[in-house]
Amino acid sequence: MNIFKFGGASLKSSDRIEQVAHIIHSQAKRPLLIVVSAMGKTTDALEQVVTAALAKTSAESEIQPLKTYHLQLIQELKLPAEVEKEVSGLFSELQLATQKTAERDLVYDSIVSFGEIISSKIIAAFLQSKGFSVQWVDARKFIQTDNSFREGKVNWNETKQRISQLKFGSNEILITQGFIGSTPTGETTTLGREGSDFTAAIFASCLLAESVTIWKDVPGVMSADPKRIANAIVFDELPYKEAAEMTYYGASVIHPKTIKPLANKKIPLYVKCFLDPQLPGTKIHECKVDRLPPLIVYKENQCLVSCKVTDYTFVDETQIGIIFQALTDLNLRVNVMQNSAISFSFCIDYREDKALKLIEKLSRNFEVYYNANLTLITIKNYDAATSTHYRNMKGVLLEQSSRSTLQVLVKPVE
């Protein structure tokens, strides 16, 4: 059993979907489970649909271009009329979902999940048209989570029991959706933005797969984003631990939750280029690599929150506990933190609604200041040159280093 995951960039056009079929034909062993993301920038567009739904305004102007885009792909791929009818029906369901009255994050998941459902229907139909034996599988029936909408926590025991019931023919391909699951009561949840990699890891862990391959538009895991740093290199292999730390700090090539379930079962993860499948890519597995070069990760849209005590006492464990309880209540993760005698500062991903709720909570006990629109830069395995360069950048608000990792939080320079 092998698992392939294809992201939105590899599904955004008919010629790229043709390339997906070529990769499956030439690279895949059977049986095979394929996890697909929403096509192109569909999730971004669906987030605009969510915004309209929450504002109680018509989402027609956001939905119609998406429908046209997907129906155009169906025509270009020369799929049967039944596929167009089925996808049109899903867009009708999407329209109904925008009228749902519910908690904000539940509405988000119920709408954004349509991207993966529609994508998987089209890819399954296309592969069938190419002569592959295909079974379409609804991930929501197999991956069960709690009701933490937008960041569903997997019930591993129930999920493993369900996935173990999957049946594979000897030459069969199963197509399923990344990013989504469901609560015990059947509400759709998502696993966190870009969570399709994690879906692949969940299925791999439960099925004891031979390997997982993530197909990207880059040649493998790189030491930095090549759009930012021209001399970034591709790693031939990486230890699980190194890859996990990269994702923790914000490297977008792999979803942060992907590594753990694979490492626990010693399942190798390959990151390969769908534009040139013959490139070796990167193998992430149990190994040792000496003297890794600096790994540089940029994490945008950060918010620095500073909590200052109001009575000139020192910051102690009780006050830090109040801060972390507020973070826990809002399901927010700290990316970097630092304290002085009378203040405690930390950096989180900026989601305006949650950030404002957090500040309101903390203001009951502290004098609170915050800065948004910041960038957190992490340099793992830093050396003298990278240390000097990043510490001396303009706009540094916070700097923190350990033996192997340097982090600087910077504001935009005007």
N, C-alpha and C positions, 0 to 999 in steps of 0.2 A: 504494500500500500504506500503510495506516494501522494503528496499534496502539493498542488500549485496554487499560488495566489496571484491574481492579476489586478492591478490598481487602475484607477480612473484614467490615467494617462495612456495606458495600453489598450483602452476600450473606447477612446474618444471619437474614433472615425472608422469608416468601413474598411479602409486599407489596414488599419492597425488590428481590427478584429480578424481580418484575413491572416495577419501575422500570428495572432494567437492560435488560430487553427493550425498553422504551419508548425509552430513550436510544439503543440500537443502531439502532432503527427510524428515529428522528428525527434523530440526530446523525452517524451513521457513513457514510463513503463505503466503497465496496467496491473491491477485496477488503479484508478486515479480519482481523487476528489479535487475539484476545482472550486476555489473561493473567489468570488468576484466582488469588486467595489462598484459603486455607482459610476456611470460613464462620464468621462471628462470632468467638468466643473459642476456636475449636477447637484452635489451636496451643497455647494455654495449657493446655487440658485434656490434650492429648497429652503435654505435658511432665510432667504428673503420672503418665501411663501409663509414661513413661520411668523416672521415679523408682521406681515399683513394680517394673518389670522389672529395674532394676539392683540393687534390694534382694532380688531373687528371691522376691518375694511376688506373690500373685494381683493382676492388674490389672483383674479383672472389674468391680469397683465403679466404676472410672474409665471403662472402655470402654462399659458398658451405657448410661449417660445420653447419651453421644455418639451411639451407634447409634440410640437412641430419637429424639433431636433430628433427625438426618438423615432417618430414615424418616418422621417426622412432616412434615418439609418436602416430601418426595416426595409424600405424600398430599395436602397442601394445594395443591401445584402440579398435582395430578391427572395425574401421570405414569404411564406404562404399568407393569404388574406386572414386566416384565423389568428395569426400572430398579431397583426395590426388590430384586429378586433379585441383581442385579449388585453393588449397594452392600452388601447383606448378606454377599455373598461377600468383598468387600474387608475388612469387619470381621472375618471369620474369618481372613483373612490377617494382619490386624493382631494378632489374638490369638496367632497362631503367631510373629509377629515378637518378641513380648514374651519368648519362650522362647529367643531367640537368645543364644548365648554369644559375646561379642566385646568389643572395646575400647569403652570408655564412649561416645565420640563417634560411633563407627560405629553403635552401638545407637540413639543419639539420632536420627541421620539416618534410619535405616531405619524408625523408628516415626513421627516427626513428619511425614515426607513424605506419610503417608496423608491428611492433611487436605486437601492440594491435589489429590491424585488423586481423592478422593471428591467434592470440590467441583466439579471440572471435569467429572466424569461427569454430575452432576446438572444443571449449567448447560447442557451440550451437549444433553442430552435435553430440557430445558425449551425451549430455543430451537428445536429441531427441532419440538416440539409446537406452536410458534407460527408454523411455516411457513418458518423460515429454513433455508437450505442450509448444513449444519454438518459440519465434519470435526474429529474429536477427535484431538489430537496429544499424544504422550507426550514431554514436554520432556527426559526422561532420555536419549532416543535422539538428541537433537540438541545438548544442552549438555554437553560433556565437561569434566571438571575433574580436578585431581590428587586425591590421597587425603587432603587436609586436611579431614577431616570437620568439619562445623558451620561451615566457612569455606572452602568449596571454591574453589580458584583456577582460573579458566577457561583451558583450552587454546584460545586464540583461533583458531589455524590450523585445528585439527580441527573446532571448533564452526562456524566459517564455512563450511567445506566441506560439513558435514552440513546446515546450515540452508539453504544455497543450493540444495539438492535439493528443498526444499518446493515443492509444486505447488498453485497457487490457481486455482480457477474464477473467472470474471469477477464472479460475484455471490455468492461463497462466503465463509463465516466459518470461520476455524480457531480452535479453543479449545485452549488449553494451560495448563500449570500454572506458577505462579511459584515461586521459592524453591529449585527442585530441579534437580539434574543427576546425572551418574554418572561413576564412574572408568573408566579403560580396561578394567578387569576386570568392569564392570557393577554395582558396588556403588553404591547410592544415596547422593548427597551433598546437602547444603544449602549455600546461598550466603551464609549469615549471616542472623540474625533480621531479619524484615521485608524479605527479599530479593526479593520479587516485582517491585518497581520495577526492580531491576537486570536481572531476566529480560527485562522489556519492552525495556530498553535494549540488551541483547545481541541479541535478535531484530531490533530496529530497525537496529542497526549492520550486522548481517550481511545484511539484506535491503535496505539503503539506503531505509528507510521515509520517507514524506513527513513524518510526525509521530508523536509518542507523546502520548497523553492519559491521565493518571492521575486517576481519579475518586475523590474523597475526601468526607468528611462536613464539610469546611470550604469556605468560598467561594474559596479559593486559597491561595497562599503568604502567610503573615502575618508581621508584624514580631515577633511573640511568640505564645506559646500564649494564646488568648483566655480559657481557663479560669483562667489565672494573672494576666493583665494585661488589664483590661477595655478599654483604649483601643488595643489592637493594631489595626493597619491591614492591608488587603489590598494587595499590590503588583500593579499592572497588568502589569508586565514586570520581569524581572531578567536581568542578564548571567549567562552560564554560570559565570564565575569567582565571582561573589557567591553564587550558589546552591550551588556546590561547597563553598565555605568554610562556609556555614551547615550543610550536612550533615556536614562534617568535625567541627564543634563539637558536633553532636548533635541538630540540628533533625530531628524525627521525620517531618516531612511528606514527605520523599523519602529513600530509602535512599542512603547515602554514595557507593556505587559507580555510581550511576545516571548522573551528569552526564558523566563523562569519555568513554564511548563515543559519546554523542550529540554532545557538543561537537566531537569529532574529525571527525565526519561532517557537522557543521552541521545536525543534525536538531533542530527545535524541540520542546520539551517543554511541554505544557499541563497545568496542575493545575486541575481544575474540580470543581464541587460536584454530586454526583449527586442531591442533594435538590432542587436548583434548577438544572437544566442550562442555563437561559437566562442565568445569570450569566456574565460574561466570563471569570472566573478569572484565572490568572496565566500569562503566556507567558515561558518561559525560553529565551533565544536569544542570538545575538551582537549585543549592543547596549551602549549607554552610558547610564547613569542617574546624573545629577548629584545630589549631596547626599542620599544615602539616609539615612533616619532610623536611630536605633539598632536593631539586630537583637538580640533577647535570647533566649538559648537555655539551658534548664535540662536538665542531664544527671544523672539520678539514679543511685543504686547505685554510687557511686564508692569507690575505695580509695586512700588516700594511703600510700605506702611510702617510708620514709626509711632510707637506708643510711649508716651512720657508720663511718669508718675506725677501726680498733682500735689503731693505733700512733702516732696523732697526726701522721702525714704528711698532706700536703694531697691532696685529691681531684684526680687527674690523668686523662689520657686513657686510661691503662691500666685504672684502676679503673672508669671510665665504660664502657669496652669490655666489661669483665666483666659489668656490669649489663645492657647492651644485648644481649649474647650470650644471657644467661639469658632475657630477654624474647623474643628471636627464637626460642629453642628451644621456648618454650611458646606461640608465636604470639599474643603479647600486644602491644597497641598503647598507647603512651603518649599521654594526653590533655593533660597539661601537666607541665612539669618545672622544677626550680629547684635550684641548688647553692650551697653556702657553702664555706668553706675546708676543712672536714673532713666534710661530709655532702652527699649527693645525694638529693633527694626527687622523686618522680614520682607521677602519678595514673593509674590504670587502671580500666577497667570491672571490677566485682567479681564474679568467678565463684569461689566458695569453693575448689573443687578446684584450679583453676589458681593462684589467689593463694597457697594454702598450699604448693604445689610451688615456686612462685617464691621465697617466703620461705625455704624450706628450702635452695634452691640458693644464695641470696645470703648466708645465714647462715654459709656456709663461709669467706667473705671479709670480712664486715662485721657490725657490730652493727645489727640490723634492727628497726625499729618500724613498726607500721602502724595505720591507723584506717579502719574500714569504715563503710558506711551514710552516706556523704557526698553532697553535691550540688555539681556543678561548674556555675557560672553564667558564661556567656560573653556579653559585650556587644560586638558588632562595631559600628564607627562610633560609639563612645561619645561623649557630650558631657559638659559640666560637671555637669549635673543627674544623669545616670545614673551618672557616675563617683563623685560624692559619695554617692549613695544606696547603691550596692552595696559600696563600700569600707567604709562604716560599718555594714553589717549585723552582727548579732550572730552569733558562732560562726565567724568567718572564720579558717581555719587557714593559708591560703596565698593570696597575691595576686600577680598578675603582669600587666604591661601593656606594650603596644607603642604605636606611633603611632596605630593604628586599633582595637586590640582590648584589652579588659580582661577578665581572668578571675579569679574568686574561688572558692575551694573552701571550703564551709561545712559545719559539723556541725549536727545537729538541736539546736535550742534547747529545753531542758527547761523 
